[in-house]
Amino acid sequence: MATAADNGSKILDPETLEILRYFKQELPMNAVSISPLFCDEVKPKFHMVMGGGVAAIMAAMTGGHSGFEAHVCNILHGNEVGKISGHYGPINSVEFFRDGRGFVSGGE
């Protein structure tokens, strides 16, 4: 999984680097994490979280839409299932907890 300069996140085949799934967003994405429960044999969770936003210096020129949210997506269905706001600058890192029941995000 990788974030892309073209405002999204890509899931790549590890052998061929073929794009398997692409999650397009309106603004740049800087970080992405797949749930550790993705491969759980009992109760898998096919979630990922990604975050980003415009550079803090440019936020005033976006008309209030700076994109400082974490986006939770279902990898299997390819859709966004939720958005969490609260950052006052771009999100630069996201990581699920080891138990998969939450995540942390960090930014400027």
N, C-alpha and C positions, 0 to 999 in steps of 0.2 A: 504494500500500500504506500502511496506517495501523494503528497500535495503537488499541485501543478501551478505554474505561473499563469495559466489561463483560467484561474478562478474555480478550481475544483479539486477533487481527490480522485485518484485512479487506483483500482485494484489490478495488479499485474500478475500474469502467470509467471512463477519464479523461474521456470526453465526457458520459456520463449520470450518473455517480457511483453507478450501480447496483452492488450487492455481487455480485461474481463468485464469490468463494470466502471462506469464513470459517473461521478456525482458532481454536477455543475452547480455553481453558486454565482450570485451576482457580484461578489467581491472576492478579493484574494484570500486563499486559505493557506495558512502557514504550518499547521500541525494536524495530525490525524492519528487515531489509535483504534485498534480492533478489540472488541471485548474478549477477555481470556476465556469466556464461556462459549465462544464460537465453536470450539471442538469438543465441548462437553458431551459425554456419551449419554447421560441421563436426561438433561434438560438444556439443550443448546440455546444460546441467545445470539442471534445473528445481527448484532449491533456494532456500530462504529460511531465515533464522535470526532468531529473536526472543528477547527476554529481558526480565525484569522481576523480580517478587517483591513481597512485602509491604514496607511501609516498615520500615526497620531498627528503629525504636523499637517496632514491633508484633511483631517476629519471635519474641520470647520467649513470646508468647501463642498461637502457632500450633501448638504441640505438636511442634515440630521440623520442620515442613513450611513453610519460608519461601519456597520457589520461586526461589532464587538460581541458577537454571540457564539455560543457553542451549539453546533448542529448535531443532533442525534439522528442517525439514519439506520434503516433496516437494509442490510446488505443483500439479503435474499430477494426482497421485493423491489429494491432499488428506489425507495422513497424516504423522505424525511419524516420522522415521527415526532420530532419535538425540537424546540429551540430554547436555549437558556441564556438570558441576558444578565448583565451585571459587571462586565469589564468596562473600564474607562479608557482603554487603549487596545491595540491589536492583541489577540491571543497568539502566543508564540509556542506554546507547548500544551499538550493534553495527554493524559495517561489514565487508563482504567485502573481501579484498585485490583489487587490480585484475585479477590473473590468475585470480581465483575459486578458488584452491586452499586458502584458509583464511579466517579472519576474526578480528577483534579485538573485544573487549567491554570496556566501562568501567562502573564503578559507584561507589558511595559508599565 
